[in-house]
C-alpha cells in the first residue's frame, strides 16, 4: 500500500464527516510545496507497514522547519484553532485535532528525521516510536492498547526487521537503559506467538 493511496482514503474520510478542515492529503500537498524536511508519523506513517489503513482524520508530522510549516498552515487554513505546547503545535477544527506538528526537541524525534524513506519512518524507526508510545506515562490506556496492536501487526506483517538497527535506534532515543533489550525481546515474543502485556 502506498502513502498516496493512504492519504487519498483519509481525504475521503474527512469529506464523509463533513469537516471544514483540510484532509491529511491537503496538508501534505501544502508541506510538499514548501520544500522542507518532514516525516509523517502516527497512523498514516505506519500504514504501509500494517498492510492496512487505520481510519483517522488527523496527521502527525515531525519537521525541523516548524515555523515555516506552521505559518503556511495558518495562512492556508486560518479557521483552524492553534494550540501550542513545548513539544508540538496542534491545529483543531471544531472537536477534531487535525494536524500535530511535532517539534524534534526530543532525541527520538530528531532520529525520525534521519531514519525515514519517502517521508515516512523506516520500519525499525516506526517500531521504536510505537514502543515509546506504549511505555509512555502520558498515554491513555486505550491509546496504549492501540499502540500495542499496531506494534504487533507490524512485527507479524514484516519478516525483515533489523534487530540490530532497532537496538541502535532505541539506545539513541534515550528511552531508558535496557529498552533496547526489551524491544528486541518483545519482537521475539510476538514472533513466537506469546501474548504481549503493556
Backbone torsions as a table, in degrees:
resi	resn	phi	psi	omega
1	UNK	NA	132.8	-176.4
2	UNK	-95.8	152.9	-178.6
3	UNK	-58.6	-41.6	-179.6
4	UNK	-61.3	-37.4	177.6
5	UNK	-65.6	-42.4	178.9
6	UNK	-62.2	-46.9	-179.4
7	UNK	-65.4	-34.5	177.1
8	UNK	-62.8	-41.5	178.3
9	UNK	-67.5	-39.7	175.8
10	UNK	-60.8	-38.2	177.6
11	UNK	-59.1	-42.0	178.3
12	UNK	-64.9	-37.6	178.4
13	UNK	-63.0	-47.0	179.8
14	UNK	-59.0	-44.4	179.1
15	UNK	-65.0	-35.0	-177.0
16	UNK	-69.8	-26.3	178.5
17	UNK	-99.1	11.0	174.6
18	UNK	55.8	42.5	176.3
19	UNK	-77.1	144.9	176.9
20	UNK	-85.6	-8.4	-174.3
21	UNK	-86.5	170.9	179.2
22	UNK	-73.1	151.9	173.2
23	UNK	-81.1	164.4	175.0
24	UNK	-54.5	-37.0	179.2
25	UNK	-64.6	-41.1	176.8
26	UNK	-60.3	-42.3	-179.6
27	UNK	-63.4	-45.7	-179.3
28	UNK	-65.6	-38.7	176.8
29	UNK	-59.6	-41.4	178.0
30	UNK	-64.6	-48.4	-177.3
31	UNK	-64.2	-39.1	176.4
32	UNK	-57.4	-37.2	-178.5
33	UNK	-69.2	-16.2	-178.4
34	UNK	-85.5	-13.9	-177.5
35	UNK	54.9	48.9	177.0
36	UNK	-115.3	162.9	176.5
37	UNK	-80.5	130.6	176.3
38	UNK	-155.3	159.2	176.2
39	UNK	-137.5	133.7	177.3
40	UNK	-88.0	122.1	176.8
41	UNK	-116.2	-168.6	-179.8
42	UNK	73.6	-158.5	-174.4
43	UNK	-58.6	-40.2	179.8
44	UNK	-68.0	-38.1	-178.6
45	UNK	-70.0	-29.3	-177.7
46	UNK	-98.3	-8.4	-176.5
47	UNK	-55.2	-35.2	179.5
48	UNK	-64.0	-27.2	179.7
49	UNK	-91.3	-18.5	177.9
50	UNK	-81.6	-24.7	-176.5
51	UNK	76.7	13.2	178.1
52	UNK	-157.5	165.3	179.8
53	UNK	-102.0	130.3	172.0
54	UNK	-92.6	126.2	-178.3
55	UNK	-64.3	115.4	177.7
56	UNK	-152.6	145.6	-179.2
57	UNK	-104.1	-10.1	-179.4
58	UNK	-97.2	163.5	177.2
59	UNK	-135.7	136.9	-179.0
60	UNK	-110.1	124.7	-175.1
61	UNK	-130.2	131.1	172.5
62	UNK	-100.7	130.7	176.9
63	UNK	-148.4	144.7	174.2
64	UNK	-93.7	8.0	176.0
65	UNK	-115.6	47.7	-170.2
66	UNK	-57.7	-42.1	-177.7
67	UNK	-67.4	-40.6	179.0
68	UNK	-63.0	-46.4	-178.6
69	UNK	-67.2	-44.7	179.0
70	UNK	-58.1	-47.9	-178.3
71	UNK	-63.1	-38.7	179.4
72	UNK	-66.3	-43.3	178.7
73	UNK	-65.2	-44.5	179.8
74	UNK	-61.2	-39.3	179.5
75	UNK	-70.4	-41.8	-177.5
76	UNK	-72.8	-38.6	-177.1
77	UNK	-129.3	72.2	-176.2
78	UNK	-65.8	-14.4	179.9
79	UNK	-74.9	-13.6	-178.9
80	UNK	-75.6	136.9	173.4
81	UNK	-77.4	142.1	-179.6
82	UNK	-115.6	129.3	175.2
83	UNK	-121.1	117.3	-178.6
84	UNK	-103.1	132.7	176.2
85	UNK	-125.0	168.7	178.2
86	UNK	-60.3	-31.5	-174.6
87	UNK	-101.5	-14.3	-177.0
88	UNK	-161.3	166.7	172.7
89	UNK	-121.5	124.9	-178.4
90	UNK	-111.0	134.1	174.9
91	UNK	-106.4	131.0	-173.6
92	UNK	-125.0	139.1	173.3
93	UNK	-121.9	110.9	-177.1
94	UNK	62.4	-118.4	179.5
95	UNK	-100.1	5.1	-175.6
96	UNK	-105.2	129.2	168.1
97	UNK	-78.8	121.0	-173.6
98	UNK	-100.9	-42.2	-175.3
99	UNK	-137.1	132.0	168.0
100	UNK	-115.2	117.0	171.9
101	UNK	-96.0	111.7	-175.8
102	UNK	-90.4	126.8	177.2
103	UNK	-80.0	132.6	-179.2
104	UNK	-80.4	52.3	-179.8
105	UNK	-85.9	-24.3	177.4
106	UNK	-93.0	147.6	-178.0
107	UNK	-53.6	-37.7	-177.5
108	UNK	-63.6	-35.9	-179.6
109	UNK	-79.9	-27.4	171.8
110	UNK	-65.0	-39.6	178.9
111	UNK	-63.4	-37.7	-178.6
112	UNK	-56.0	-41.4	-176.7
113	UNK	-63.8	-23.2	-179.7
114	UNK	-106.7	0.6	-178.5
115	UNK	-129.7	63.4	-177.8
116	UNK	-141.0	160.4	174.9
117	UNK	-136.0	126.0	178.6
118	UNK	52.6	44.8	175.7
119	UNK	67.0	18.7	170.0
120	UNK	-128.3	152.1	179.5
121	UNK	-63.5	150.9	172.3
122	UNK	-61.3	164.8	177.9
123	UNK	-55.3	-47.4	-177.8
124	UNK	-63.7	-41.3	178.2
125	UNK	-65.8	-38.7	177.8
126	UNK	-61.7	-40.9	178.5
127	UNK	-66.2	-40.0	178.1
128	UNK	-65.5	-41.8	176.9
129	UNK	-61.2	-44.0	179.3
130	UNK	-65.2	-40.5	178.1
131	UNK	-62.1	-45.1	178.9
132	UNK	-58.8	-40.8	178.0
133	UNK	-65.8	-39.3	-179.1
134	UNK	-62.1	-34.5	-175.8
135	UNK	-98.7	-1.2	-176.8
136	UNK	-67.1	131.8	176.2
137	UNK	-72.0	-11.4	-177.4
138	UNK	-92.7	-4.3	-178.9
139	UNK	-90.3	144.3	175.8
140	UNK	-73.3	152.6	-179.2
141	UNK	-55.3	-40.7	-179.7
142	UNK	-68.1	-32.1	176.2
143	UNK	-68.3	-39.8	178.5
144	UNK	-65.4	-36.1	177.1
145	UNK	-63.0	-43.6	177.3
146	UNK	-65.1	-40.4	177.6
147	UNK	-59.7	-44.5	179.8
148	UNK	-64.6	-40.5	178.0
149	UNK	-63.8	-43.5	177.9
150	UNK	-61.6	-44.8	-179.8
151	UNK	-58.7	-48.0	-178.5
152	UNK	-61.9	-45.4	-179.6
153	UNK	-63.2	-41.9	178.9
154	UNK	-60.7	-41.0	179.1
155	UNK	-65.0	-45.9	-177.0
156	UNK	-70.5	-31.0	-177.1
157	UNK	-86.0	-10.9	-172.9
158	UNK	-129.2	106.2	-178.0
159	UNK	-72.3	-28.4	-172.7
160	UNK	-99.5	69.7	175.9
161	UNK	-97.6	126.2	179.6
162	UNK	-86.9	97.6	-176.8
163	UNK	-61.9	-39.4	178.8
164	UNK	-62.3	-39.4	177.4
165	UNK	-65.2	-41.1	177.9
166	UNK	-62.3	-43.2	178.4
167	UNK	-61.0	-43.5	178.7
168	UNK	-62.2	-47.7	-179.6
169	UNK	-63.0	-38.9	-179.6
170	UNK	-65.7	-42.9	176.5
171	UNK	-61.5	-47.0	-178.3
172	UNK	-67.6	-22.6	179.4
173	UNK	-75.7	-12.5	-179.4
174	UNK	58.3	39.1	179.9
175	UNK	-67.3	-62.6	170.4
176	UNK	-171.0	168.7	-167.9
177	UNK	-53.2	-46.2	-173.0
178	UNK	-102.7	11.6	-176.8
179	UNK	-58.7	-37.5	-177.9
180	UNK	-63.1	-34.8	176.8
181	UNK	-75.2	-37.4	-179.6
182	UNK	-66.4	-40.8	179.7
183	UNK	-67.7	-38.1	177.4
184	UNK	-64.5	-40.9	178.5
185	UNK	-66.5	-38.2	178.6
186	UNK	-61.8	-43.1	177.6
187	UNK	-62.0	-44.4	178.9
188	UNK	-62.3	-44.5	179.4
189	UNK	-60.8	-43.2	179.3
190	UNK	-62.4	-45.2	-179.5
191	UNK	-65.4	-24.6	178.4
192	UNK	-93.1	8.7	174.7
193	UNK	79.8	13.3	179.9
194	UNK	-79.3	151.7	175.1
195	UNK	-76.0	136.5	178.5
196	UNK	-102.3	144.3	178.5
197	UNK	-113.8	141.7	177.9
198	UNK	-115.9	NA	NA
